[in-house]
Amino acid sequence: MTPPTGLPSGVSRTAVLIAQARQAESDRPDRLFHDPLAGPLADAAGRIPQVSEAGRRAADHFVLRTRFFDDRLLEAAQAGLRQVVLLAAGLDTRAFRLGWPAGTRLFEVDLPELVAFKEKALADLGAQPACGRTVVAADLREDWPAALREAGFDPAAPTAWLVEGVLMYLTPEDGERILDRVRELSAPGSRLAAEHVNRAYIDLPQMAPAMGRLAATRAAWLSSVEDPQEWLSPYGWRAQVTHQADLARRFGRPVPAMADPEIVGSARIWLVHAVR
């Protein structure tokens, strides 16, 4: 059922939880980032109560993940890349809150219903981006590259890609198709940042309640990856993996329970960055 705010159900609703986590982090005196739009967007979409322990653990993950990908995108910008694409952008606000160099053009790709909701909410808030920002309404399972090109994307320019929080929701075939299309659109020097999980993570007993709720809202996890470097190599990417335990130590935070090897064993949430 579509919420009365107009935000689509299913996978799109998970964007609300992520926005809520970004707001909570922004309210901390020792925050890892500042996102003044996160709370208002969550309010406009209709907040989701954090009633489960899994939900609270996920919030810790979302915070570290957000900072990790913020840093990777800004590194790409500092290296001279001026074209950025966020696939399945959700309620992402990086176009508004990061310090982009002059000349940066950022494209956000997501489902038409989510794009329509977000654009109205941002207009109501009077939000102004910190870079050139173009939204592209397209389903990643369909011909989104054509829509991206029509919106002004230049495949000859090196691009910083972000594929955050979506690949596990897609079938392996759809995920491979996305990587194929990203490869075709990526000039030498392009960079990729992405998230995925391994099968052991999906099968964790403590994740069973969350997996059940996701499936009930048409947002089941449908794919996994066992070796991110091997996974991305055939598409022309030289990848590195960062463990959340290392991120947590770097930022002086507790290791999220959902990523702590002492708790989850061999289960992994992969945070990956790669260069072409």
C-alpha positions as CSV (number, residue, x, y, z in Angstrom):
1,M,0.0,0.0,0.0
2,T,1.4,3.5,-0.9
3,P,1.7,5.7,2.2
4,P,-0.5,8.8,2.1
5,T,2.6,11.0,1.7
6,G,3.1,9.5,-1.8
7,L,6.4,7.7,-1.0
8,P,6.3,4.3,-2.7
9,S,6.2,1.1,-0.6
10,G,8.7,-1.7,-0.9
11,V,12.4,-1.0,-1.2
12,S,11.8,2.7,-1.4
13,R,10.5,2.7,2.2
14,T,13.9,1.6,3.5
15,A,15.2,5.1,2.5
16,V,13.2,6.5,5.4
17,L,15.1,4.3,8.0
18,I,18.3,5.5,6.5
19,A,17.3,9.2,6.6
20,Q,16.2,8.7,10.3
21,A,19.7,7.3,11.1
22,R,21.3,10.3,9.3
23,Q,19.3,12.7,11.3
24,A,20.2,11.0,14.6
25,E,23.9,11.1,13.7
26,S,23.6,14.8,12.7
27,D,22.2,15.6,16.2
28,R,25.3,14.1,17.9
29,P,28.1,16.5,19.1
30,D,30.7,14.1,17.7
31,R,28.8,13.5,14.4
32,L,30.5,11.9,11.5
33,F,28.5,14.1,9.0
34,H,25.8,16.7,9.1
35,D,22.6,16.3,7.1
36,P,20.0,19.0,7.9
37,L,17.6,17.6,5.3
38,A,17.4,14.1,6.7
39,G,14.9,14.8,9.4
40,P,12.5,16.9,7.3
41,L,12.6,14.3,4.5
42,A,11.8,11.5,7.0
43,D,9.0,13.6,8.4
44,A,7.5,14.2,4.9
45,A,7.8,10.5,4.1
46,G,6.3,9.3,7.3
47,R,8.6,8.0,10.0
48,I,9.1,4.3,10.7
49,P,9.3,3.4,14.4
50,Q,12.6,1.8,15.5
51,V,10.9,-1.1,17.4
52,S,13.4,-3.9,16.8
53,E,17.0,-4.5,18.0
54,A,17.9,-5.3,14.4
55,G,16.6,-1.8,13.4
56,R,18.8,-0.2,16.0
57,R,21.8,-2.2,14.9
58,A,21.1,-1.2,11.3
59,A,21.2,2.5,12.2
60,D,24.8,2.1,13.4
61,H,25.7,0.4,10.0
62,F,24.0,3.2,8.0
63,V,26.0,5.9,9.8
64,L,29.4,4.2,9.1
65,R,28.3,3.4,5.5
66,T,27.2,7.0,4.9
67,R,30.6,8.4,6.0
68,F,32.5,5.8,4.1
69,F,30.8,6.6,0.8
70,D,30.9,10.4,1.5
71,D,34.7,10.1,1.8
72,R,35.0,8.0,-1.4
73,L,33.0,10.5,-3.4
74,L,34.9,13.5,-2.2
75,E,38.2,11.7,-2.9
76,A,37.0,11.2,-6.5
77,A,36.1,14.9,-6.7
78,Q,39.5,15.8,-5.3
79,A,41.1,13.6,-8.0
80,G,39.4,15.7,-10.7
81,L,36.2,13.8,-11.4
82,R,33.3,16.2,-12.0
83,Q,30.6,13.7,-13.0
84,V,28.8,11.8,-10.2
85,V,26.0,9.2,-10.5
86,L,24.0,7.9,-7.6
87,L,22.0,4.8,-8.6
88,A,18.9,4.1,-6.5
89,A,19.5,7.5,-4.8
90,G,16.5,7.2,-2.5
91,L,16.4,10.1,0.0
92,D,20.1,10.8,-0.5
93,T,21.1,14.5,0.1
94,R,24.8,14.4,-0.9
95,A,24.1,16.9,-3.7
96,F,23.1,19.4,-1.0
97,R,25.4,18.6,2.0
98,L,28.8,17.8,0.6
99,G,31.5,20.3,-0.4
100,W,31.6,19.7,-4.1
101,P,34.2,21.5,-6.3
102,A,33.0,24.0,-8.9
103,G,31.8,22.3,-12.1
104,T,30.6,19.1,-10.4
105,R,27.4,17.6,-12.0
106,L,25.6,15.0,-10.0
107,F,22.9,12.7,-11.3
108,E,20.4,10.9,-9.1
109,V,18.6,7.9,-10.6
110,D,15.6,6.3,-8.9
111,L,12.1,5.1,-9.5
112,P,9.7,7.7,-10.9
113,E,7.4,7.6,-7.9
114,L,10.2,8.2,-5.4
115,V,11.7,10.9,-7.6
116,A,8.4,12.8,-7.7
117,F,7.9,12.5,-3.9
118,K,11.5,13.7,-3.2
119,E,11.4,16.6,-5.6
120,K,8.2,18.0,-4.1
121,A,9.5,17.5,-0.6
122,L,12.8,19.3,-1.4
123,A,11.0,22.1,-3.2
124,D,8.7,22.6,-0.1
125,L,11.8,22.8,2.0
126,G,13.5,25.3,-0.3
127,A,16.6,23.1,-0.5
128,Q,19.3,24.3,-2.8
129,P,22.0,21.9,-4.1
130,A,25.7,22.6,-3.7
131,C,26.5,21.4,-7.2
132,G,24.7,20.9,-10.6
133,R,22.0,18.3,-9.8
134,T,19.9,16.3,-12.3
135,V,17.3,13.8,-11.3
136,V,16.6,10.8,-13.6
137,A,13.4,8.9,-13.2
138,A,14.1,5.3,-14.2
139,D,13.9,1.7,-13.0
140,L,17.4,0.1,-12.7
141,R,15.9,-3.1,-14.1
142,E,15.1,-1.3,-17.3
143,D,16.9,1.0,-19.8
144,W,18.1,3.6,-17.3
145,P,21.3,4.4,-19.4
146,A,19.2,5.9,-22.1
147,A,17.4,8.1,-19.7
148,L,20.8,9.1,-18.1
149,R,22.2,10.1,-21.4
150,E,19.1,12.0,-22.3
151,A,19.6,13.9,-19.1
152,G,23.0,15.1,-20.2
153,F,25.3,12.4,-18.8
154,D,28.7,12.2,-20.7
155,P,30.0,8.7,-21.1
156,A,33.4,10.1,-22.3
157,A,34.0,11.8,-18.9
158,P,35.3,9.8,-15.9
159,T,32.5,9.2,-13.5
160,A,32.2,8.6,-9.8
161,W,29.5,6.0,-9.3
162,L,27.7,5.1,-6.1
163,V,25.5,2.0,-5.8
164,E,24.5,2.0,-2.2
165,G,22.0,-0.2,-0.4
166,V,20.3,-1.7,-3.5
167,L,22.2,-4.6,-5.1
168,M,21.1,-7.1,-2.5
169,Y,17.4,-6.3,-3.4
170,L,18.0,-7.3,-7.0
171,T,18.3,-10.7,-8.6
172,P,21.8,-11.8,-9.5
173,E,20.9,-11.3,-13.2
174,D,19.7,-7.7,-12.6
175,G,22.8,-6.9,-10.6
176,E,25.0,-8.2,-13.4
177,R,23.1,-6.2,-15.9
178,I,23.6,-3.0,-13.9
179,L,27.4,-3.7,-13.7
180,D,27.5,-4.3,-17.4
181,R,25.8,-1.0,-18.1
182,V,28.0,0.9,-15.6
183,R,31.1,-0.6,-17.3
184,E,29.8,0.6,-20.7
185,L,29.3,4.1,-19.4
186,S,32.6,4.4,-17.5
187,A,35.5,6.1,-19.1
188,P,39.1,5.3,-17.9
189,G,39.7,6.8,-14.5
190,S,36.1,6.3,-13.4
191,R,35.5,5.2,-9.8
192,L,32.9,2.9,-8.2
193,A,31.7,2.7,-4.6
194,A,29.2,-0.1,-3.8
195,E,27.7,-2.2,-1.0
196,H,26.7,-5.8,-1.0
197,V,26.5,-8.7,1.4
198,N,27.5,-12.4,1.4
199,R,25.2,-15.3,1.8
200,A,26.3,-16.0,5.4
201,Y,24.9,-12.5,6.3
202,I,21.5,-13.2,4.8
203,D,21.4,-16.5,6.6
204,L,22.3,-15.1,10.0
205,P,19.7,-16.3,12.6
206,Q,19.5,-12.9,14.2
207,M,18.6,-11.4,10.8
208,A,15.7,-13.7,10.3
209,P,13.1,-11.3,11.7
210,A,14.4,-8.5,9.6
211,M,14.4,-10.6,6.5
212,G,10.8,-11.6,7.1
213,R,9.7,-8.0,7.5
214,L,11.5,-7.0,4.3
215,A,9.9,-9.9,2.4
216,A,6.5,-8.9,3.7
217,T,7.0,-5.4,2.3
218,R,8.2,-6.6,-1.1
219,A,11.8,-5.8,-0.3
220,A,13.4,-9.2,0.1
221,W,17.1,-9.6,-0.4
222,L,17.6,-11.6,-3.6
223,S,21.4,-11.8,-4.2
224,S,24.8,-12.0,-2.5
225,V,28.5,-11.8,-3.3
226,E,31.2,-14.0,-1.8
227,D,34.3,-12.1,-3.1
228,P,33.8,-8.4,-4.1
229,Q,37.2,-8.2,-5.8
230,E,36.6,-11.3,-7.9
231,W,33.0,-10.1,-8.6
232,L,34.1,-6.7,-10.0
233,S,37.2,-7.7,-11.8
234,P,35.5,-9.0,-15.0
235,Y,33.8,-5.6,-15.3
236,G,37.2,-3.8,-15.4
237,W,37.3,-2.6,-11.8
238,R,40.3,-2.9,-9.4
239,A,38.5,-3.2,-6.1
240,Q,39.3,-2.8,-2.4
241,V,37.2,-3.9,0.5
242,T,36.9,-2.0,3.8
243,H,35.7,-3.8,6.9
244,Q,33.2,-2.0,9.2
245,A,35.3,-2.9,12.2
246,D,38.2,-0.9,10.8
247,L,35.9,2.0,10.0
248,A,34.5,2.0,13.5
249,R,38.0,2.0,15.1
250,R,39.0,4.8,12.7
251,F,36.1,7.0,13.8
252,G,36.2,6.0,17.5
253,R,32.9,4.2,17.4
254,P,31.8,0.8,18.6
255,V,31.8,-1.9,16.0
256,P,28.2,-2.3,14.8
257,A,26.9,-5.6,16.2
258,M,25.6,-6.6,12.7
259,A,29.2,-6.3,11.4
260,D,31.2,-7.5,14.4
261,P,33.1,-10.8,13.5
262,E,32.9,-11.9,17.1
263,I,29.1,-11.8,16.8
264,V,28.4,-12.6,13.1
265,G,31.4,-14.9,12.3
266,S,32.0,-15.0,8.5
267,A,28.9,-12.9,7.7
268,R,29.9,-9.8,5.9
269,I,28.5,-6.5,4.7
270,W,30.8,-5.5,1.9
271,L,31.8,-1.8,1.5
272,V,33.8,-1.6,-1.7
273,H,35.5,1.0,-3.7
274,A,37.2,0.5,-7.1
275,V,39.0,2.3,-9.9
276,R,38.7,1.6,-13.6
